[in-house]
Amino acid sequence: MSECTDPDQNEKPREACGVFGIWGPGQDVARLTYYGLYALQHRGQESAGIAVGDGRSISVHKAMGLVSEVFNQERLSSFKGHVATGHVRYSTTGTSTVINAQPLVFHCGEGMLALAHNGNLTNASALRRSLYAAGSVFQSTTDSEVVVNLLARHAGQGWPGAMAACMRELEGAYSLVVMTASQLVAVRDPFGFHPLVLGRRGDAWVVASESCALDTVGATFVRDVAPGEILVIDENGVSSQQGVPDGHRAHCIFEYIYFARGDSTMDGFNVSLVRREMGRQLAREYPVAADLVIPVPDSGLAAARGFAEQSGLPYEEGLMKNRYIGRTFIQPDQGTRDLGVRLKLNPIREVLAGRRVILVDDSLVRGTTSGKLVSMLRDCGATEVHLCLSSPPVKRSCFYGIDTSNEDELIASKKEVEEIRRFIGADGLHYLSMEGLMRVFGSRQSFCHACFSGEYPVAVSPGENAGKFSLECGC
């Protein structure tokens, strides 16, 4: 499977993965996991996998590609069991190969184990060296396999006890779904960096990265998995214990700005409504004189609508998205590079000609695609183009499972706002302030905003950041 050659693939931070798990005797758990992963496809498009347990053993299938490419009717029908876990992955660095696809499945003294991981361990290299010295063997280059080896090391305590012991050694971000042949375990790191939710479908229990996956499989949202919590799901129902103390909450702010689906609710906030309020707050901070507001689809849709509502300006579709482009297409040569953007977005001349335009998007990373969009709008007759962004400037790299590019690739880490405005050719460039962003939620203390502020909730251990990660983020 070819890797994505989208010319603006680095213009947005990218989420690392989505996880899903279900315990449901008498239900088609493989097919339900397939549908759940479909709902989480936006969180990772490089590989997909499903593991199913029947009480005695675990069967797994995973491959490079989208969920629909990896699984078919025959493959899903071959799975037999009552417990399953699934994973969609985007690798944040290093090679994208099937050996790193998840769920990871291993044999250990206590039986078979499958693991799906969303996040990034900030002490993975140090743990890996320690495990190597103790005789552990690794098959992949992911930090997720570090978790598997730690679990195997503590397996004599029973899986909940092993997980609690493991959590005491882990640093960084991890939302985990761990499966034995008969049991499901869900874990969230003590900071709650990435989302993990619990739902119910009749007698079945479901865990997933986002509530939209619960909706897709007909499960009812029960609650968020709490930071530091271990949930064990088996024939006795759901039991909970605190694996490590609940830490200083640091939910990734970019989940709300860009990554999560708009129909998801995380830690009490509906994503679409949050994005709409971000747009309203942006309009309060920058009352730009213009004729209309248009979004960059799909990332700017909700914020643009909120901006238009607050400003009283008309909201219109000025850019049409081609929704039939797959993951891969032939990348244009240097002479026709701009055609790559037009393959995805095309301006509507009749909407734009002779008008002052506010173009709303969620973020700006390198600035190259934004510059092309501004140029396209001018070519269609827009007399002014003001780019308004529903997030502060992205200045720092993320070490917790989000690919925000290396810091030297982030335009806001090197240029001031006026310099960026000139670089992209806009008449105005306006970022939502940090204060305005936090006002949407009511508290700055509940979120990780290190990519904007440089305030990292968990320090990166020495030697972990060689460029960005020294190990490949397993999710």
TABEL-V40493 format. One record per run of one state. SS is the DSSP state (A for helix, B for strand, O for the rest). FROM is the first residue (numbers start at 0). TO is the last residue. If there is no record, write none. Layout:
SS | FROM | TO
SS | FROM | TO
This chain:
O | 0 | 12
B | 13 | 14
O | 15 | 15
B | 16 | 22
O | 23 | 27
A | 28 | 38
O | 39 | 39
A | 40 | 42
O | 43 | 45
B | 46 | 52
O | 53 | 56
B | 57 | 63
O | 64 | 65
A | 66 | 69
O | 70 | 71
A | 72 | 77
O | 78 | 81
B | 82 | 88
O | 89 | 96
A | 97 | 99
O | 100 | 102
B | 103 | 107
O | 108 | 109
B | 110 | 120
O | 121 | 122
A | 123 | 132
O | 133 | 140
B | 141 | 141
O | 142 | 142
A | 143 | 152
O | 153 | 153
A | 154 | 156
O | 157 | 157
A | 158 | 166
O | 167 | 170
B | 171 | 178
O | 179 | 182
B | 183 | 187
O | 188 | 195
B | 196 | 200
O | 201 | 202
B | 203 | 207
O | 208 | 209
A | 210 | 215
O | 216 | 218
B | 219 | 223
O | 224 | 227
B | 228 | 233
O | 234 | 235
B | 236 | 241
O | 242 | 249
B | 250 | 251
A | 252 | 258
O | 259 | 263
B | 264 | 265
O | 266 | 267
B | 268 | 269
A | 270 | 284
O | 285 | 290
B | 291 | 294
O | 295 | 299
A | 300 | 310
O | 311 | 312
B | 313 | 314
O | 315 | 317
B | 318 | 320
O | 321 | 332
A | 333 | 335
O | 336 | 336
A | 337 | 343
B | 344 | 346
O | 347 | 347
A | 348 | 351
O | 352 | 354
B | 355 | 360
O | 361 | 366
A | 367 | 378
O | 379 | 382
B | 383 | 388
O | 389 | 400
B | 401 | 402
O | 403 | 405
A | 406 | 408
O | 409 | 409
A | 410 | 412
O | 413 | 415
A | 416 | 423
O | 424 | 426
B | 427 | 430
O | 431 | 432
A | 433 | 440
O | 441 | 445
B | 446 | 447
O | 448 | 448
A | 449 | 452
O | 453 | 470
B | 471 | 471
O | 472 | 474
